[in-house]
Amino acid sequence: MQENNEQSKNVSSESSSKSKKSKKKEPKKKKRFFSEHRSEFKKITWPNRKTLVKQTITVIFISLIVGVIIFVYDLGIDFILENLIKLMA
């Protein structure tokens, strides 16, 4: 019985020492993460203003076209379903 108590004390003291060590490593991990993040962020090639405006207009235009297509399909399906319901009633 006494051996079990000693073993459990050893295990608990080891786990507490591990948690202390891991807490000490956390600031280093955070610092490393942000320094790597900053270096990767510097590698990004940003588009110039002309390209950005052109791509933005393209995205908006395509989104409007897709929206109109979905709207037309919705109207068509609604029209068909209403007429089918009227025929069945």
Backbone torsions as a table, in degrees:
resi	resn	phi	psi	omega
1	MET	NA	-42.0	-178.9
2	GLN	-67.2	-33.8	177.9
3	GLU	-62.9	-41.6	179.4
4	ASN	-60.6	-42.5	179.4
5	ASN	-63.6	-41.4	179.6
6	GLU	-66.4	-40.9	179.1
7	GLN	-64.5	-43.1	-179.7
8	SER	-65.7	-35.3	176.7
9	LYS	-65.0	-41.2	179.2
10	ASN	-64.0	-42.3	-179.5
11	VAL	-64.8	-44.2	-178.9
12	SER	-67.4	-37.3	178.9
13	SER	-69.6	-35.4	176.9
14	GLU	-65.9	-42.7	-179.0
15	SER	-67.2	-36.6	178.8
16	SER	-69.8	-35.6	177.7
17	SER	-69.6	-34.5	176.6
18	LYS	-65.5	-41.4	-179.5
19	SER	-66.2	-34.5	176.8
20	LYS	-65.9	-41.4	179.3
21	LYS	-65.3	-40.8	-179.1
22	SER	-67.4	-33.1	177.6
23	LYS	-67.7	-32.6	178.1
24	LYS	-70.4	-30.7	-178.3
25	LYS	-78.1	-22.2	-176.2
26	GLU	-57.7	-48.6	179.0
27	PRO	-60.8	-35.7	178.0
28	LYS	-65.9	-39.9	178.8
29	LYS	-65.0	-42.6	179.8
30	LYS	-64.6	-43.7	-179.9
31	LYS	-63.1	-42.5	179.0
32	ARG	-64.1	-42.9	179.8
33	PHE	-58.9	-47.5	-177.0
34	PHE	-70.8	-33.8	177.7
35	SER	-69.0	-38.9	175.9
36	GLU	-66.2	-39.4	179.1
37	HIS	-60.8	-45.2	-179.8
38	ARG	-63.0	-42.2	-179.2
39	SER	-67.7	-36.9	176.6
40	GLU	-69.0	-36.2	-180.0
41	PHE	-64.2	-32.8	178.7
42	LYS	-70.7	-22.3	-178.2
43	LYS	-78.9	-11.8	-176.9
44	ILE	-69.2	134.8	173.7
45	THR	-100.4	111.5	-176.9
46	TRP	-83.4	143.3	178.2
47	PRO	-72.7	153.5	176.9
48	ASN	-77.5	172.4	-173.8
49	ARG	-61.1	-41.8	-177.8
50	LYS	-62.2	-45.5	179.2
51	THR	-65.3	-41.4	-179.3
52	LEU	-62.3	-44.7	179.4
53	VAL	-64.5	-42.9	-179.6
54	LYS	-61.8	-45.7	-180.0
55	GLN	-67.8	-36.6	178.3
56	THR	-64.3	-45.1	178.8
57	ILE	-62.8	-39.5	178.7
58	THR	-62.6	-44.5	179.7
59	VAL	-62.8	-43.7	179.9
60	ILE	-64.1	-44.0	-179.3
61	PHE	-62.6	-47.5	179.2
62	ILE	-63.7	-39.3	178.4
63	SER	-62.2	-41.8	177.7
64	LEU	-64.4	-41.1	178.9
65	ILE	-63.1	-45.8	179.0
66	VAL	-63.0	-39.3	178.0
67	GLY	-62.0	-42.2	178.7
68	VAL	-65.4	-42.5	179.2
69	ILE	-61.4	-44.6	178.6
70	ILE	-63.6	-40.0	179.0
71	PHE	-61.7	-44.0	-179.7
72	VAL	-65.1	-44.2	177.2
73	TYR	-59.9	-41.9	-180.0
74	ASP	-62.8	-44.1	177.8
75	LEU	-61.7	-42.7	179.9
76	GLY	-63.2	-46.2	179.7
77	ILE	-64.9	-40.9	178.4
78	ASP	-61.4	-44.5	179.9
79	PHE	-61.8	-45.6	-179.8
80	ILE	-63.4	-46.3	-178.7
81	LEU	-65.1	-40.3	178.2
82	GLU	-61.6	-43.1	179.8
83	ASN	-67.7	-36.3	176.6
84	LEU	-65.5	-40.2	178.5
85	ILE	-65.3	-40.2	178.2
86	LYS	-64.5	-38.8	179.2
87	LEU	-67.3	-34.9	-178.2
88	MET	-79.8	-23.1	-176.8
89	ALA	-82.7	NA	NA
